[in-house]
Amino acid sequence: MNSPYHRFSELFAQLGLPSNDEAIRRFIAEHAPLAGEIKLEDAAFWTAAQAQLLRETIIDDADWADVVDHLNAALRSVL
């Protein structure tokens, strides 16, 4: 069974963040690059609730795991 495909905009909405393309680009630009030794869910810019959502998604390998992995990669790249 295939997992549903989720977009960045949907993940940002789940996290309670602005979810339009410009807001997503701005968020990534403001917070990248995330240091390699910091787990995505432990980054200082998340609220406790956002970090918990990310942590649970990663642990449970939930439907959102792919898009969370893409967010992780985007935050670690230097644009």
C-alpha positions as CSV (number, residue, x, y, z in Angstrom):
1,M,0.0,0.0,0.0
2,N,1.4,3.4,-1.0
3,S,1.6,6.2,1.5
4,P,-0.3,9.4,0.7
5,Y,1.8,12.2,-0.9
6,H,2.0,15.3,1.2
7,R,3.4,18.7,0.1
8,F,5.5,21.1,2.0
9,S,2.5,23.4,2.2
10,E,0.5,20.7,4.0
11,L,3.4,20.0,6.4
12,F,3.8,23.7,7.2
13,A,0.0,24.0,7.8
14,Q,0.2,21.0,10.1
15,L,3.0,22.8,12.0
16,G,0.9,25.9,12.3
17,L,3.2,27.9,10.0
18,P,2.3,30.0,7.0
19,S,2.1,27.6,4.1
20,N,2.3,29.6,0.9
21,D,5.3,29.2,-1.4
22,E,6.9,32.5,-0.4
23,A,6.5,31.8,3.3
24,I,8.1,28.4,3.0
25,R,11.0,29.7,1.0
26,R,11.5,32.5,3.6
27,F,11.4,30.0,6.5
28,I,14.0,27.7,4.9
29,A,16.2,30.7,4.0
30,E,16.0,32.0,7.5
31,H,16.8,28.7,9.2
32,A,19.2,27.0,6.8
33,P,21.8,25.6,7.1
34,L,20.9,23.5,10.1
35,A,24.1,22.0,11.6
36,G,24.6,18.3,10.9
37,E,24.8,17.4,14.6
38,I,21.4,18.8,15.4
39,K,18.4,16.6,14.8
40,L,15.6,18.3,12.8
41,E,13.2,18.0,15.7
42,D,15.7,19.5,18.2
43,A,16.3,22.7,16.2
44,A,15.8,25.7,18.4
45,F,13.3,27.4,16.1
46,W,10.5,24.9,16.7
47,T,7.9,25.3,19.4
48,A,7.5,22.3,21.8
49,A,4.4,21.2,19.9
50,Q,6.1,21.5,16.5
51,A,9.1,19.5,17.7
52,Q,6.8,16.8,19.2
53,L,4.9,16.5,15.9
54,L,8.2,16.1,14.0
55,R,9.5,13.6,16.5
56,E,6.4,11.5,16.4
57,T,6.4,11.6,12.6
58,I,10.0,10.4,12.4
59,I,9.6,7.7,15.1
60,D,6.3,6.3,13.7
61,D,7.5,6.6,10.1
62,A,4.1,8.2,9.5
63,D,2.6,9.3,6.2
64,W,4.4,12.6,6.7
65,A,7.8,11.0,6.9
66,D,8.8,11.6,3.3
67,V,8.0,15.3,3.4
68,V,9.7,15.7,6.8
69,D,12.8,14.1,5.2
70,H,12.6,16.6,2.4
71,L,12.3,19.5,4.9
72,N,15.3,18.1,6.8
73,A,17.3,18.0,3.6
74,A,16.2,21.6,2.6
75,L,17.2,23.0,6.0
76,R,20.6,21.4,5.7
77,S,21.4,22.7,2.3
78,V,23.1,26.0,1.6
79,L,21.2,27.9,-1.1
